[in-house]
């Protein structure tokens, strides 16, 4: 009987152990239960939630800063002075104007002969954006005259594109004709004794400027022709058809564009 009891007890223990084994085999793994209970899964959810939250709290994407530029007059060159080259020289001054700045006139450069170059001083070279540093005529005059002591410089903030300006070159001629006073006048401070060499209007678009100035701090120089074989007159005029007939005046004018620091970006709404 005792042997049979032990056998029954052993069988009973084996039955319980087997049942537990079946239950353990059928139960989901602990890790899975943990994920279902939110422990590991919650960490995953927190990671995703943090990513979404970060994206939601990031500042708005800023727009690209607005490119800014300054323009300076560099020099002019006499390719062909006015009249006959050998008996005398030209006395030349430049004037430029933009829609947003006061008109500015350089000093008069004397004794300019064919093939010679003259450089504009820094205190009178800015084309745009102009900031007067010495304006003897007063801020309301709307005209800066280097010959009268005015001085100016470019504002470091620069100007946004597009940029347009007009430049004139004049030859101051003491032997002037009365008819000069009745010729069409430019909007410059020219006088009867001032002969127009040539003028040029220049319009620089946003694309033009970025094509040659892709980076802040870069510079670019451009040269334009003022006048020609018959000066500012059309080529159909009677000039230069013999050695006894004067040609010109024909000059070149060089200006420099500098890309300054871009304007601060504006945050998108």
C-alpha positions as CSV (number, residue, x, y, z in Angstrom):
1,X,0.0,0.0,0.0
2,X,2.8,2.4,0.8
3,X,4.5,1.6,-2.5
4,X,1.3,2.2,-4.3
5,X,0.8,5.5,-2.4
6,X,4.3,6.7,-3.4
7,X,3.5,5.8,-7.0
8,X,0.2,7.7,-6.8
9,X,2.0,10.7,-5.3
10,X,4.7,10.6,-7.9
11,X,2.1,10.4,-10.7
12,X,0.3,13.3,-9.1
13,X,3.5,15.4,-8.9
14,X,4.3,14.6,-12.6
15,X,0.8,15.6,-13.6
16,X,1.1,18.9,-11.8
17,X,4.6,19.5,-13.3
18,X,3.3,18.6,-16.8
19,X,0.4,21.0,-16.5
20,X,2.7,23.8,-15.4
21,X,4.9,23.1,-18.4
22,X,2.0,23.3,-20.7
23,X,0.8,26.5,-19.2
24,X,4.3,28.0,-19.4
25,X,4.7,26.9,-23.0
26,X,1.3,28.4,-24.0
27,X,1.9,31.7,-22.1
28,X,3.3,34.6,-24.0
29,X,7.0,35.5,-23.3
30,X,7.6,37.9,-20.5
31,X,9.1,40.4,-22.8
32,X,5.9,40.3,-24.9
33,X,3.8,40.7,-21.8
34,X,5.9,43.6,-20.8
35,X,5.5,45.3,-24.2
36,X,1.7,44.7,-24.0
37,X,1.8,46.2,-20.5
38,X,3.4,49.3,-21.9
39,X,6.9,49.1,-20.4
40,X,9.1,48.6,-23.5
41,X,6.3,49.7,-25.8
42,X,5.9,52.9,-23.8
43,X,9.6,53.6,-24.3
44,X,9.1,53.2,-28.0
45,X,6.0,55.4,-27.9
46,X,7.9,58.0,-25.9
47,X,10.6,58.0,-28.6
48,X,8.0,58.5,-31.4
49,X,6.2,61.0,-29.3
50,X,9.4,63.0,-28.6
51,X,10.2,63.1,-32.3
52,X,6.7,64.4,-33.1
53,X,6.9,66.9,-30.2
54,X,10.3,68.1,-31.3
55,X,9.1,68.6,-34.9
56,X,6.1,70.5,-33.5
57,X,8.2,72.8,-31.3
58,X,11.0,73.6,-33.8
59,X,11.0,77.3,-35.0
60,X,9.6,78.0,-38.4
61,X,12.0,77.5,-41.3
62,X,13.6,80.9,-42.0
63,X,13.6,82.3,-45.5
64,X,16.9,83.0,-47.3
65,X,18.5,86.3,-46.3
66,X,18.1,89.0,-48.8
67,X,21.3,89.6,-50.8
68,X,22.6,93.2,-50.5
69,X,25.1,95.1,-52.7
70,X,27.1,98.3,-52.9
71,X,28.3,100.0,-56.1
72,X,31.4,102.2,-56.4
73,X,32.8,104.1,-59.3
74,X,36.4,102.9,-59.9
75,X,37.9,104.9,-62.8
76,X,37.5,106.2,-66.3
77,X,39.8,106.0,-69.3
78,X,40.2,108.2,-72.3
79,X,40.1,106.0,-75.3
80,X,39.9,109.1,-77.5
81,X,39.9,112.5,-76.0
82,X,37.6,115.2,-77.5
83,X,38.7,117.2,-80.6
84,X,42.3,116.8,-81.9
85,X,44.5,114.8,-79.6
86,X,47.6,116.8,-79.9
87,X,46.8,120.5,-79.2
88,X,45.2,120.2,-75.8
89,X,43.7,117.9,-73.1
90,X,40.3,117.2,-71.6
91,X,39.0,118.4,-68.2
92,X,36.6,115.6,-67.2
93,X,34.1,115.1,-64.4
94,X,31.5,112.3,-63.8
95,X,28.0,112.5,-62.5
96,X,25.8,109.5,-61.4
97,X,22.3,109.2,-60.1
98,X,19.9,106.5,-58.9
99,X,16.2,106.5,-58.0
100,X,17.1,106.2,-54.3
101,X,20.1,108.4,-53.7
102,X,21.2,112.0,-54.1
103,X,22.8,112.8,-57.4
104,X,26.6,112.9,-57.1
105,X,29.3,114.7,-59.1
106,X,33.0,114.0,-58.9
107,X,35.8,116.5,-58.9
108,X,37.1,117.7,-62.2
109,X,40.1,115.8,-63.5
110,X,42.4,118.0,-65.5
111,X,44.8,117.4,-68.4
112,X,43.4,114.1,-69.5
113,X,44.9,112.9,-72.7
114,X,44.1,109.9,-74.9
115,X,45.1,106.6,-73.3
116,X,45.2,108.0,-69.8
117,X,43.2,106.7,-66.8
118,X,41.9,108.6,-63.7
119,X,40.7,106.9,-60.5
120,X,37.9,108.2,-58.3
121,X,38.9,108.9,-54.6
122,X,37.1,106.8,-52.0
123,X,35.4,109.8,-50.5
124,X,33.5,110.4,-53.7
125,X,33.2,107.0,-55.3
126,X,30.0,105.5,-53.9
127,X,27.2,105.2,-56.4
128,X,24.7,103.5,-54.1
129,X,23.6,103.4,-51.4
130,X,25.0,106.8,-50.6
131,X,25.5,108.2,-47.1
132,X,26.7,111.8,-47.1
133,X,29.6,112.2,-44.7
134,X,30.1,115.9,-45.5
135,X,27.3,117.8,-47.3
136,X,28.0,121.5,-47.5
137,X,24.9,122.1,-49.5
138,X,22.6,120.6,-46.9
139,X,20.7,117.4,-46.8
140,X,17.8,118.9,-48.7
141,X,19.9,119.9,-51.7
142,X,19.6,116.5,-53.4
143,X,23.0,117.0,-54.9
144,X,26.5,116.1,-53.8
145,X,29.4,118.1,-55.4
146,X,32.9,116.8,-54.7
147,X,34.3,119.9,-56.4
148,X,32.6,122.0,-53.6
149,X,33.9,119.9,-50.8
150,X,31.1,117.4,-50.4
151,X,32.1,113.8,-49.4
152,X,30.1,110.6,-49.2
153,X,30.5,106.9,-48.7
154,X,28.4,103.7,-49.2
155,X,26.2,102.5,-46.4
156,X,27.4,99.1,-45.2
157,X,23.9,97.6,-45.2
158,X,24.0,97.7,-49.0
159,X,21.0,97.8,-51.3
160,X,18.8,95.0,-52.5
161,X,18.3,94.2,-56.2
162,X,17.3,95.4,-58.7
163,X,19.7,98.3,-58.9
164,X,19.7,100.9,-61.6
165,X,21.7,104.0,-62.1
166,X,22.8,106.5,-64.8
167,X,26.3,107.8,-65.3
168,X,27.4,110.8,-67.4
169,X,30.8,112.0,-68.3
170,X,31.4,115.7,-69.2
171,X,34.3,117.6,-70.6
172,X,34.6,121.1,-69.1
173,X,35.5,123.3,-72.1
174,X,36.5,126.9,-71.5
175,X,36.2,127.6,-75.3
176,X,32.5,126.9,-75.4
177,X,29.9,128.0,-77.9
178,X,26.8,130.0,-77.0
179,X,24.8,127.3,-78.8
180,X,25.8,124.9,-76.1
181,X,23.4,126.7,-73.8
182,X,20.5,125.9,-76.0
183,X,21.3,122.2,-76.5
184,X,19.2,119.6,-74.7
185,X,20.3,119.5,-71.1
186,X,20.7,116.4,-68.9
187,X,19.3,116.4,-65.4
188,X,22.9,116.9,-64.1
189,X,24.5,120.2,-62.9
190,X,26.1,120.8,-66.3
191,X,26.7,124.3,-67.4
192,X,27.1,125.9,-70.9
193,X,30.8,125.2,-70.9
194,X,30.3,121.5,-70.2
195,X,30.3,119.2,-73.2
196,X,28.6,115.8,-72.8
197,X,31.0,113.0,-73.5
198,X,28.5,110.2,-73.1
199,X,25.9,108.7,-70.8
200,X,24.8,105.2,-70.0
201,X,21.8,103.8,-68.0
202,X,22.4,100.5,-66.3
203,X,19.9,98.1,-64.8
204,X,21.2,95.2,-62.7
205,X,18.6,92.5,-61.9
206,X,18.6,90.1,-59.0
207,X,19.7,87.3,-61.4
208,X,22.4,89.4,-62.9
209,X,23.9,90.2,-59.6
210,X,23.8,86.7,-58.1
211,X,25.3,85.3,-61.3
212,X,28.5,87.2,-60.8
213,X,28.4,87.6,-57.0
214,X,27.3,84.2,-55.6
215,X,28.9,84.7,-52.2
216,X,29.0,87.4,-49.6
217,X,32.2,89.4,-49.9
218,X,32.8,88.8,-53.6
219,X,33.3,91.7,-56.0
220,X,32.8,92.2,-59.7
221,X,33.9,95.0,-62.0
222,X,32.1,96.1,-65.2
223,X,33.2,98.6,-67.8
224,X,30.9,100.5,-70.1
225,X,31.7,102.8,-73.1
226,X,30.6,106.4,-72.9
227,X,30.7,108.4,-76.2
228,X,32.2,107.0,-79.3
229,X,33.8,108.0,-82.6
230,X,31.4,110.9,-82.8
231,X,31.1,111.4,-79.0
232,X,27.6,111.1,-77.7
233,X,26.2,111.8,-81.2
234,X,25.1,109.0,-83.5
235,X,27.6,107.5,-85.9
236,X,25.7,109.2,-88.8
237,X,27.1,112.6,-87.8
238,X,29.9,114.1,-89.8
239,X,33.1,113.2,-87.9
240,X,36.3,111.5,-88.4
241,X,36.1,111.2,-92.1
242,X,39.6,112.7,-92.6
243,X,42.7,113.3,-90.6
244,X,41.7,117.0,-90.3
245,X,38.4,116.0,-88.6
246,X,38.5,115.3,-84.9
247,X,37.0,112.1,-83.5
248,X,35.6,111.3,-80.1
249,X,35.4,111.8,-77.4
250,X,35.2,108.1,-76.4
251,X,35.8,107.1,-72.8
252,X,35.3,104.0,-70.7
253,X,33.8,104.0,-67.2
254,X,34.5,101.2,-64.7
255,X,32.4,100.5,-61.6
256,X,32.6,97.8,-58.9
257,X,29.9,95.8,-57.3
258,X,30.5,94.3,-53.9
259,X,28.1,91.8,-52.2
260,X,27.8,92.8,-48.6
261,X,26.3,90.8,-45.7
262,X,22.8,89.6,-46.5
263,X,19.9,91.2,-44.8
264,X,18.6,89.1,-41.8
265,X,16.2,86.4,-42.8
266,X,12.5,86.9,-42.2
267,X,10.9,84.1,-40.3
268,X,8.1,82.4,-42.2
269,X,4.7,82.7,-40.5
